[in-house]
Amino acid sequence: MKYVATLNGKKYEVEIERVDAYKPLDRGVTVSSPAPIIAAAAAPATAPAAPVQAPAPAAPAPAPAPAAAPAPAAPSAGGQTVEAPMPGKVLDIRVKPGDSVSFGQVVVVMEAMKMETEIVAPGAGTVASVNVNAGDSVETGAVLVTLN
């Protein structure tokens, strides 16, 4: 198909070819999204070891969290953690311990690079602990909220 595009007053003729046998390149990289991470936590006996190892580098990040030793004991018993996806400042905490949350519900609002980001619950559950306060600066991977 041929098209004529005008950019900054200049006309360009563009020819576009439809390729029916298009297939994305396999670069050997597995993409992890919040849903597979939850599935990996629920079923650790899955065969693919690589996706389970991808979240493992995030596990050393909570190593600074042992300062609050009672809170990490609950996640190891099958709980979920809501972690900071980037370094930033906690602006607002929308939940408190004991609250019931659903998948995708906003639990914390962070500011990073002058942009507000809503951090959502990775699954349904009950808030076991809130590990940060409004105004705290956090690093990537810091545990913000723990869910049961």
Secondary structure, 3 states (H helix, E strand, C coil): CEEEEEECCEEEEEECCCCCCCCCCCCCCCCCCHHHHHHHHHCCCCCCHHHHHCCHHHCCCCCCHHHHCHHHHHHHCCCEEEECCCCEEEEEECCCCCCEECCCCEEEEEEECCEEEEEECCCCEEEEEECCCCCCEECCCCEEEEEC
